[in-house]
Amino acid sequence: MRLACPHCGPRDYSEFRYGGDASKQRPPHGTTGHGTGDLQTWHDFVFLFDNPKGPHLEYWQHVLGCRRWFTLTRNTATNEVGEPK
């Protein structure tokens, strides 16, 4: 599989690190500082996830290149990759 880094161009997927689901909404922080939000909500955000089949918006980092993060759509059934965003 080849991924198109928006900064370096197409590269082999082994140069990248998968960063997770880019469509999940991050929970808000509590009003009194870091780590003070609803702990159950944060637990669910970090540890519970869907395993979708089909097109899926994902975070990727080009660790062996420019080290920048980007999002792209990947079909989890066929590994077809869309253009990075």
C-alpha distances in whole Angstrom, upper triangle without the diagonal:
4,7,10,13,16,18,16,14,10,9,6,6,9,11,11,13,13,16,17,19,20,22,24,28,29,32,35,37,40,43,44,41,38,38,41,39,39,37,36,34,32,32,30,28,27,27,27,24,22,20,19,17,16,15,16,16,15,16,14,15,14,16,16,17,19,19,19,18,17,16,13,13,11,12,12,13,10,7,8,8,12,14,14,18
4,7,9,13,14,12,10,6,5,5,5,9,9,10,13,13,16,18,19,19,22,24,27,28,32,35,36,40,42,44,41,38,38,40,39,39,38,37,35,33,33,31,29,27,28,28,25,24,22,21,19,18,16,16,16,15,15,12,13,12,14,14,14,16,16,16,16,15,14,12,13,11,13,14,16,13,10,9,8,11,11,12,16
4,6,9,11,10,8,5,6,6,6,9,9,8,11,11,14,15,16,16,19,22,24,25,29,31,33,37,39,41,37,34,35,38,36,36,35,35,32,30,31,29,26,25,26,26,23,23,21,20,19,17,15,15,14,12,12,9,11,9,12,13,12,13,14,13,12,11,11,9,11,10,13,14,16,14,10,10,7,9,9,8,12
4,6,8,8,5,4,6,9,9,12,11,10,13,14,15,17,18,17,20,23,25,26,30,32,33,37,39,41,38,35,36,38,37,37,37,36,34,32,32,31,28,27,28,28,25,25,23,22,22,19,17,16,15,13,13,11,11,10,13,13,12,12,13,12,12,10,11,9,11,12,15,17,19,17,13,12,9,9,7,7,10
4,5,5,5,6,7,10,10,12,10,9,12,13,14,16,18,16,19,22,24,24,28,30,31,35,37,38,35,32,33,36,35,36,35,35,32,30,31,30,27,26,28,28,25,25,24,23,23,21,19,17,15,13,12,9,9,7,11,11,9,9,10,9,9,8,10,10,13,14,17,19,21,20,16,15,11,11,9,7,9
4,6,6,8,11,14,14,16,14,13,15,15,16,18,19,16,19,22,23,24,28,29,31,34,36,38,35,32,34,36,35,36,36,36,33,31,32,31,28,27,29,29,27,27,26,25,25,23,19,18,16,14,13,11,11,10,13,14,11,10,11,9,10,8,10,10,13,15,19,21,23,22,18,17,13,12,8,6,8
4,6,9,11,14,15,17,13,13,16,17,17,20,21,19,22,25,26,26,30,31,32,35,37,38,35,33,34,37,36,37,37,37,35,32,34,33,29,29,31,32,29,30,29,28,28,26,23,22,19,17,15,13,11,9,12,13,9,7,10,8,10,10,12,13,17,18,22,24,27,25,21,20,16,15,12,10,11
4,7,8,12,13,14,11,12,15,17,18,21,22,21,24,27,28,28,32,33,34,38,40,41,37,35,36,39,38,39,39,39,37,34,35,35,31,30,32,33,30,30,29,29,29,26,24,23,20,18,16,13,12,9,12,11,7,7,10,10,12,12,14,15,18,19,22,24,26,24,20,19,16,16,13,12,14
4,6,10,12,14,12,12,16,17,19,21,22,21,24,27,28,29,33,34,36,40,41,43,39,37,38,41,39,40,40,40,37,35,36,35,32,31,32,33,30,30,28,27,27,24,22,21,19,18,16,14,13,11,14,13,10,11,13,12,14,12,14,14,16,17,20,22,24,21,18,17,14,13,11,10,13
4,7,9,12,10,11,15,16,18,20,21,21,23,26,29,29,33,35,37,40,43,44,41,38,39,41,40,41,40,40,37,35,35,34,31,30,31,31,29,28,26,25,24,22,20,19,18,17,16,13,13,11,14,13,11,12,14,14,15,13,14,13,15,15,17,19,21,18,15,14,11,12,10,11,14
4,6,8,7,9,12,14,17,19,21,21,24,26,29,29,33,35,36,40,42,43,40,37,37,40,39,40,39,39,36,34,34,33,30,29,30,30,28,27,25,25,24,22,21,20,19,17,16,13,12,9,11,10,9,12,13,14,14,14,15,14,16,15,18,19,21,18,15,14,12,14,13,13,16
4,5,6,8,11,13,16,18,20,21,24,26,29,29,33,35,37,40,43,44,40,37,37,40,39,40,38,38,36,33,33,32,30,28,28,29,26,26,24,23,22,21,20,19,19,17,16,13,13,10,12,10,11,14,14,16,16,15,16,15,16,15,17,17,19,16,13,14,12,15,15,14,18
4,5,5,8,9,13,15,17,18,21,23,26,26,30,32,33,37,40,41,37,34,34,37,36,36,34,34,32,30,29,28,26,24,25,25,23,22,20,20,20,19,17,17,16,14,13,10,10,9,10,10,12,14,14,14,14,14,14,13,14,12,14,14,16,15,11,12,11,14,14,13,17
4,5,8,10,14,16,19,20,23,24,27,27,31,33,34,37,40,41,37,34,34,37,36,36,34,34,33,30,29,29,27,24,25,26,24,24,21,22,22,22,21,19,19,16,15,11,11,9,9,9,11,14,13,15,15,16,16,16,17,15,18,17,19,17,14,16,15,17,18,17,20
4,7,10,13,16,19,19,23,24,27,26,30,32,33,36,39,39,36,32,33,36,35,36,34,34,33,30,30,29,27,24,25,27,25,25,23,24,24,23,22,20,19,16,14,10,9,6,6,5,7,10,10,12,12,14,15,15,17,16,19,19,21,20,16,17,15,17,17,15,18
4,7,9,12,15,16,19,20,23,23,26,28,29,33,35,36,33,29,30,33,32,32,31,31,29,26,26,26,23,21,22,23,21,22,20,21,21,21,19,17,16,12,10,6,5,4,5,7,8,10,9,10,10,11,12,12,15,14,17,16,19,18,15,16,14,15,15,13,15
4,6,9,13,14,17,18,20,20,23,26,26,30,33,33,30,26,26,29,28,29,27,27,25,23,23,22,20,17,18,20,18,19,18,19,20,20,18,16,14,11,9,6,5,7,6,9,11,12,10,11,9,11,12,13,15,14,17,16,19,19,15,17,15,17,17,14,16
4,6,9,11,14,15,17,17,21,23,25,28,31,32,29,25,25,28,26,27,25,25,23,20,20,19,17,15,16,17,14,15,14,15,17,17,15,12,11,8,6,5,7,9,10,13,14,15,12,12,10,10,10,11,12,11,14,13,16,17,13,15,13,15,16,13,15
4,7,8,12,12,14,14,17,20,21,24,27,28,25,22,22,24,23,23,22,22,20,17,17,17,14,12,14,15,13,14,14,16,18,18,16,13,11,7,5,5,7,10,11,14,16,15,12,11,8,9,9,11,13,13,16,15,18,19,16,17,15,16,17,14,14
4,6,9,9,12,12,15,18,20,23,26,28,25,22,21,24,22,21,20,19,17,15,15,14,11,10,11,12,9,11,11,12,15,15,14,10,9,6,5,8,10,14,15,18,19,19,16,15,11,11,10,11,12,12,14,13,16,18,15,17,15,16,17,15,15
4,6,6,9,11,14,17,19,23,26,28,25,22,22,24,21,21,20,19,16,15,15,13,10,11,12,11,8,9,10,10,13,13,11,8,6,5,6,10,13,16,18,21,22,21,18,17,13,12,9,10,10,11,13,12,15,17,15,16,15,15,16,14,14
4,6,8,10,13,16,19,22,25,27,24,22,22,24,21,21,21,20,17,16,17,15,12,13,15,14,12,12,13,13,15,15,12,8,5,5,5,9,12,16,18,21,21,20,17,15,11,10,7,9,9,11,14,14,18,19,16,17,14,14,14,12,11
4,6,9,13,15,18,22,24,27,25,22,22,24,21,20,21,19,16,16,17,15,12,13,15,14,11,11,13,12,14,14,11,8,6,7,9,13,16,19,22,25,25,23,21,19,15,13,10,11,10,12,14,14,18,19,18,18,16,15,16,14,13
4,6,9,12,15,19,21,24,22,20,19,20,17,17,17,16,12,12,13,11,8,10,12,11,9,10,12,13,16,16,14,11,9,10,11,14,17,21,22,26,26,25,22,20,16,15,12,14,14,15,17,16,20,22,20,21,19,19,20,18,16
4,6,9,12,15,18,21,19,17,17,18,15,14,15,15,11,11,13,11,8,11,14,13,12,13,16,16,19,20,18,14,12,13,13,17,19,23,24,28,28,26,23,21,17,16,14,16,17,19,20,20,23,25,24,24,22,21,22,19,17
4,7,9,12,15,17,16,13,13,14,12,12,13,13,9,8,11,10,7,9,13,13,13,15,18,19,22,22,20,17,15,14,13,17,19,22,23,27,27,25,22,20,17,17,15,18,19,21,23,22,26,28,26,26,24,23,24,21,19
4,7,9,12,15,13,12,11,11,8,9,10,10,7,7,10,10,7,10,13,13,14,17,20,21,24,25,24,20,18,18,17,20,22,26,26,30,30,29,26,23,20,20,19,22,22,24,26,25,29,31,29,30,28,27,27,25,22
4,7,9,12,11,10,10,10,7,9,11,12,9,9,13,13,11,13,16,17,18,20,24,25,28,29,27,23,21,21,20,23,24,27,28,32,32,30,27,24,22,22,21,24,25,27,29,29,32,34,32,33,31,30,29,26,24
4,7,8,7,6,7,7,5,8,10,13,10,9,13,14,12,14,17,18,20,23,26,27,31,31,30,26,24,23,21,24,25,28,28,32,32,30,27,25,23,23,23,26,28,30,32,31,35,37,34,35,33,32,32,29,26
4,6,6,7,7,5,4,7,10,13,11,11,14,16,15,16,19,20,22,25,29,30,34,35,33,29,27,26,25,28,28,32,32,36,36,34,30,29,26,27,27,30,31,33,35,34,38,40,38,39,37,36,35,32,30
4,6,9,10,7,7,11,13,16,15,15,18,20,18,20,23,24,26,29,32,33,37,37,36,32,30,29,28,30,31,34,34,38,38,35,32,30,28,29,29,32,34,36,38,37,41,43,41,42,39,38,37,34,32
4,7,9,6,8,12,14,17,16,16,19,21,20,21,24,25,27,31,34,35,39,40,38,34,32,31,29,31,31,35,34,38,38,36,33,31,29,31,31,34,36,38,40,39,43,45,43,43,41,40,39,36,34
4,6,6,8,12,13,17,16,14,17,19,18,19,22,24,26,29,32,33,37,38,36,32,30,28,26,28,28,31,31,34,35,32,29,28,26,28,28,32,33,35,38,37,40,42,40,41,38,38,37,33,31
4,6,8,11,11,15,14,12,14,17,15,15,18,21,23,26,29,31,34,35,33,30,27,25,23,25,25,28,28,31,32,30,26,25,23,25,26,29,31,32,35,34,37,39,37,38,35,35,34,31,29
4,6,8,8,12,11,9,11,14,14,13,16,18,21,24,27,29,33,34,33,29,27,25,23,26,26,29,28,32,33,31,27,26,24,26,26,30,31,32,34,33,36,38,36,38,35,35,35,32,30
4,7,8,11,11,10,13,15,15,15,18,20,22,26,29,31,34,36,34,31,29,27,26,28,29,32,32,35,36,34,31,29,27,29,29,32,33,34,36,35,38,41,38,40,38,37,37,34,32
4,6,9,8,8,11,13,12,13,16,17,19,23,26,28,31,33,31,28,26,25,24,27,28,31,31,35,35,34,30,29,26,27,27,29,30,32,33,32,36,38,36,37,35,35,35,32,30
4,6,5,7,9,10,11,13,14,15,18,21,24,26,30,31,31,27,26,25,25,27,29,32,32,36,37,35,32,30,27,28,27,30,30,31,33,31,34,37,35,37,35,35,35,33,31
4,5,5,6,9,10,11,12,13,16,20,23,25,29,31,30,27,26,24,24,26,27,31,31,34,36,34,31,30,27,28,27,29,30,31,32,30,33,36,34,36,35,35,35,33,31
4,5,5,6,9,10,10,11,14,17,20,23,27,29,28,25,24,24,24,26,28,32,31,35,36,35,32,31,27,28,27,29,29,29,30,28,31,34,33,35,33,34,35,32,31
4,5,5,6,9,10,10,12,15,19,21,25,26,26,22,21,21,21,24,26,29,30,33,34,33,30,28,25,25,24,26,26,27,28,26,29,32,31,32,31,31,32,29,28
4,5,5,6,8,10,12,16,19,21,25,26,25,22,21,19,19,22,23,27,26,30,31,30,27,25,22,23,22,24,25,26,27,25,29,31,29,31,30,30,30,28,26
4,5,5,6,8,11,14,17,20,24,26,25,22,21,20,20,22,24,27,27,30,32,31,28,27,24,24,23,25,25,26,27,25,28,30,29,31,30,30,31,29,28
4,6,5,5,8,11,14,17,21,23,22,19,19,18,18,21,23,27,27,31,32,31,28,27,23,24,22,23,23,23,24,22,25,28,27,29,28,28,29,27,26
4,6,6,7,11,14,16,20,21,20,17,16,15,15,18,20,24,24,28,29,28,25,23,20,20,18,20,20,21,22,21,24,26,25,26,25,25,26,24,23
4,6,8,12,14,17,20,22,21,18,17,15,14,17,18,22,22,25,27,26,23,22,19,19,18,20,21,21,22,20,24,26,24,26,25,25,26,24,23
4,7,10,12,16,19,21,21,18,18,16,16,18,20,24,23,27,29,28,25,24,21,22,20,22,22,21,22,20,22,25,24,26,25,26,28,26,25
4,7,10,13,16,19,19,16,17,16,17,19,22,25,25,29,30,30,27,26,22,22,20,21,20,20,20,18,21,24,23,25,24,25,27,25,25
4,7,9,13,15,15,13,13,13,14,17,20,23,24,27,28,28,25,24,20,20,18,18,17,16,17,14,17,20,19,21,21,22,24,22,22
4,6,9,12,13,11,12,13,15,18,21,24,25,28,29,29,27,25,22,21,18,17,16,15,14,12,14,17,17,19,19,20,23,22,22
4,7,10,11,10,12,12,15,17,20,23,24,27,28,29,26,25,22,20,17,17,14,13,12,9,11,14,14,16,17,19,21,21,22
4,6,8,7,10,11,15,17,21,23,25,27,28,29,27,25,22,20,17,15,12,11,9,7,9,12,13,14,15,16,19,19,20
4,7,8,12,13,17,18,22,24,26,28,29,30,28,26,23,21,18,15,12,10,7,5,6,9,10,12,14,15,19,19,21
4,6,10,12,16,17,21,23,25,27,28,28,27,25,22,19,16,13,10,8,5,5,5,8,9,9,11,12,16,17,18
4,7,10,13,15,19,21,23,25,26,26,24,22,19,16,13,10,6,5,4,6,8,9,9,9,9,9,12,13,15
4,6,10,12,16,19,21,23,24,24,22,20,16,14,10,8,5,5,6,7,10,11,10,10,10,10,12,12,13
4,7,10,14,16,19,22,21,21,19,17,13,10,7,6,4,7,9,10,13,14,12,12,10,9,11,10,10
4,7,10,13,15,18,18,18,16,14,10,8,5,6,6,7,10,10,14,15,12,13,10,11,12,10,10
4,7,10,12,16,16,15,13,10,7,6,5,7,9,10,13,14,17,18,15,15,12,13,13,10,10
4,7,9,12,12,12,10,8,6,6,6,8,10,11,14,14,18,18,14,15,12,13,12,9,11
4,6,9,9,9,6,6,4,6,9,11,14,14,18,18,21,21,17,18,15,15,14,11,12
4,6,5,6,5,6,7,8,11,12,16,16,19,19,23,21,18,18,15,16,15,12,14
4,6,7,5,8,9,12,14,16,19,19,22,21,24,24,20,21,18,19,18,16,17
4,7,7,10,12,14,17,18,21,20,23,23,26,25,21,22,19,21,19,17,19
4,6,8,11,13,16,17,20,20,24,24,27,25,22,22,19,20,18,15,17
4,5,9,11,15,16,20,21,24,25,28,27,23,23,20,20,17,14,15
4,7,10,13,15,19,20,23,23,27,26,22,23,19,20,18,15,15
4,7,10,13,17,18,22,22,26,25,21,21,18,18,15,12,12
4,7,10,14,15,19,20,23,23,19,19,16,16,14,10,10
4,7,10,13,16,17,21,21,17,17,13,12,10,7,6
4,7,10,13,15,18,18,15,14,11,10,9,6,5
4,6,10,12,15,15,12,11,7,6,6,4,6
4,7,9,12,12,10,8,6,5,7,7,9
4,6,9,8,6,6,4,6,9,10,12
4,5,6,5,5,6,8,12,13,15
4,6,5,8,9,12,15,16,18
4,6,8,11,14,17,18,21
4,5,9,12,15,17,20
4,6,10,13,14,17
4,7,10,12,15
4,7,9,12
4,6,9
4,7
4
